[in-house]
Amino acid sequence: MNYNKTKSTRRFTFGINRNTTAKKAGSNTVTIATNPESGRYSYGGTSVTMTVREAKAFKSFLDAELSSFDSDDSPVSI
C-alpha cells in the first residue's frame, strides 16, 4: 500500500512517501525542499531526502534539543 503526503509552508515543502509492501532499501523516504523565494533563509531548488528511519532519528534529535525552548517561535542560533 502506498502512502504519499505533503505539507507546504511559505519557505518549505515537506513530503513523505511510504510503500508498505516494498522491500527495497530507500523506498520509504522523507523530503524537505525549499520553495523559490527571495527570502533570508531559503533558495528554490534545494532539497534533502532521507529514509524514514533517518527522519525518525532527526525528529528525536529535534524533540530533545528544542524541548528546552519557550514556545515563542524564536529562531535557533547555530
C-alpha positions in Angstrom: 0.0 0.0 0.0 1.4 3.4 -1.0 1.1 6.5 1.3 2.1 9.9 0.0 1.6 13.2 1.9 2.9 16.7 1.5 2.8 19.8 3.7 3.9 23.2 2.5 4.8 26.4 4.3 5.9 29.7 2.8 9.5 28.6 2.7 9.5 24.8 2.7 7.7 21.7 1.4 7.8 18.5 3.5 6.9 15.2 1.9 6.7 11.6 3.0 6.4 8.6 0.6 5.9 5.1 2.1 5.3 1.8 0.4 4.4 -0.8 3.0 5.0 -3.7 0.5 8.4 -2.6 -0.8 11.4 -4.4 0.5 14.0 -2.3 -1.3 16.2 0.0 0.9 15.3 3.6 0.4 11.8 3.0 -0.8 10.3 4.9 2.2 11.5 8.5 2.2 11.1 11.9 3.7 11.9 15.0 1.8 12.4 18.6 2.9 12.6 21.1 0.0 13.0 24.8 -0.2 10.4 26.8 -2.1 11.5 29.5 -4.5 11.6 32.7 -2.5 14.0 35.7 -2.3 13.8 35.5 1.4 16.5 35.3 4.1 16.6 31.5 4.6 15.7 29.6 1.5 16.5 29.4 -2.1 14.5 27.3 -4.5 15.8 24.1 -5.8 17.5 22.7 -2.6 16.2 19.5 -1.0 17.2 16.9 1.5 15.9 13.3 1.1 16.3 10.8 3.9 14.9 7.4 4.8 12.0 7.2 7.3 14.5 5.7 9.8 16.8 8.7 9.4 13.8 11.1 9.7 12.8 9.4 12.9 16.3 9.9 14.3 16.2 13.6 13.2 12.8 14.0 14.9 14.2 12.5 18.1 17.1 14.9 18.0 14.8 17.9 17.4 12.4 16.9 20.1 15.3 16.6 22.6 17.0 19.8 21.7 14.0 22.0 21.2 12.1 20.9 24.3 14.0 23.4 26.4 12.9 26.4 24.3 9.9 28.6 25.0 7.0 28.4 22.6 7.6 31.9 21.3 8.9 30.7 17.9 12.3 32.3 18.4 14.8 31.2 15.8 17.6 28.9 17.0 21.1 30.2 16.5 23.6 27.7 15.3 
